[in-house]
Amino acid sequence: MINDSTYKKIDVVIPVYNGEKFILQALNSVAHQTLPPNKIIVVDDGSTDNTYSVVLEYAKTCSLEIKIIKQENGGLSSARNTGIKESMGEFIAFLDADDIWDKNKLEEQMNVCQTTEFENLALVYCDYDVIDINGNTQYRNYKAPLDKKRMRGMVFEKLLERNQITSSGSGVLIKRNVFDVVGFFDENLKYAEDFDMWLRIAQKFEVDFVAKILVHIRKHNENMTFDPSKTFEKELTFYSKWMSTIDGHYPIPLLWSDKITYRILAGFPQNNLLKTLRAKLPAHQYKKMFRITFGSFYLYLPVFLIRQIFNLIFYPKYISILFGFIKNKGK
């Protein structure tokens, strides 16, 4: 049983940009936690709608302390970083403004913090499902089912393969002092900012999770990007950063090569993603990305197809992941 004083150690950071449609649902899901946190920090990242006034009005009647910070638009990472700097709690929980929490989200995660076997624990995550604009459940997590054998403790090498902390920023509870060690969210990244942070944390600390759906991620047209070329450029920036980081220490995961190949094949022939790949990824990194085929994307294509067949035969979970990816159009 967790007492109220424990929860006074948690600050909730909600970054928001033009979120007037959903911000009240997010705030309510925090205010109705089984044991509420100490404070909610809302960072209005240059909204041009009525977000600020909506939050201001809600704060007048909310039982929790709500601090509203208004800043010029700097992006998701910038808003989160502002919230981190403002926080004085021992723990920080992030919540994107269009997502909502299950009522016992914080309690479940704090239980893990107090009972975990890991002495160097920094982050606790959870499972998730996806809701639509009306809050109706669309589907459960299919991309990376929580794995009790692999994704607890020191998980950097396993996490490097692919982001298995897939409940986004809305699903984590992190010790505040961790950011003093690993730094803030990388504001130069506009893709996989979460993944970048989880990797940096996993390099130095242990992680754990609650194998329950505690966060509901909202997918809607306003939070989705439709320009595959620009998204691909941003994705390559992430890969380039981490290829430089792990160079000489860890091999580049073949799943990265697979994902790039899938992106290009999925867009063919309507876009020029292969040209984008050549232009945005430095030559030496391009060669390392496709090292098993001597730096040739074209030679990697049959390897990619063989790997997919191998996965379907020898990795049972891959079937559900592939089916979910196709059924939900990769969302």
Secondary structure, DSSP 8 states (H G I E B T S, - for coil): ---HHHHTTEEEEEEESS-TTTHHHHHHHHHT-SS--SEEEEEEES-SSSHHHHHHHHHHH-SSEEEEEEE----HHHHHHHHHHH--SSEEEE--TT-EE-TTHHHHHHHHHHH-S-TTEEEEEEEEEEE-TTS-EEEE--SS---TTTSSBS-HHHHHHS----S-GGG-EEETTHHHHH-S--TT-SSSHHHHHHHHHHHHSEEEEEEEEEEEEE--GGG----HHHHHHHHHHHHHHHHHHHTTTS---HHHHHHHHHHHHHHTTTS-HHHHHHHHS-HHHHHHHTGGGTT-HHHHHHHHHHHHHHHHHH-HHHHHHHHHHHHTTT-
